[in-house]
Amino acid sequence: MPFRIKIKDFYPEIVLKQKEIASYLLCDQSLYSKYERQERPLPLELADKLADFYGVSVDYLIGRTNEKKPYPK
């Protein structure tokens, strides 16, 4: 089941345009913007891609931990 997340809160040190991140996720900018504004739930597979992109764990991305380091694959 998709979950909601406030994506921008986790990455103040990384400045990328929504269009660039949307392209990485293979969605359009307006949909990605809705994920950021929590107007649409972020699917787990996209959370996984974002975590890989930023080099953090999904748990960090969704606010379950303060540890940024991803788990070993």
N, C-alpha and C positions, 0 to 999 in steps of 0.2 A: 504494500500500500504506500502511495506517495506520502511524503511528509513536507511540512513547511519549514523554511529556514530563511533567515535574514542574511543573505550571502555577503553583502557589502560590509557588514559588521566585522567579519573575520579577516578582511584583507585591506586595512587602511594603508599599509605600507606598499601595496602593489597597485599601481594605477594602470588599468587597461580599459580600453573602451568597451562598452557593452557589445558593440558590433563584432569586435575581435573575439570576445569570449563566446558569443553566440555562434560565430562561425566554427570555433573549436568544438562546440557542443552539437553542431549540425542543426541549429534551429535559427529562427530569425530574431532580430534584435528586439522586436516588440514582445515576443514570448519570453526571452531572457529577462527583459525588464520586469515582466509580471512575476517571474520567479523572485527577483530581487525585492520587489515591493510586497511579496507574499500574497499576491492576488491569485497565483496558481501554485499548487503544490509541486515541489521539485521531485521528479521521479528518482528512485534509488540509483538507477544506472547513470543518470546525469550527476548525481552527488558523487558517485564513484569516480567519474571522469574529472570532475572539478577537484576532488581530493588529490588525484594523481597529478593534475596540472599544477596545482599549487604546492605539491610535495608535503601534504598533511594527511592525517587519517580522517576517515569519514566521521569518526567520533568527534574529532576536533571541529570539523566543518559544521556539524549539527549542534555543537555546544555541550557535548557530554563530557568533555575533558579539556583541560588547558594545555595538555601535551600536544605539541604540533607534530612531532616526529611520527611518520607513518609506521605501521606495523610491517615487519618483514613479509615478503611475498612468498 
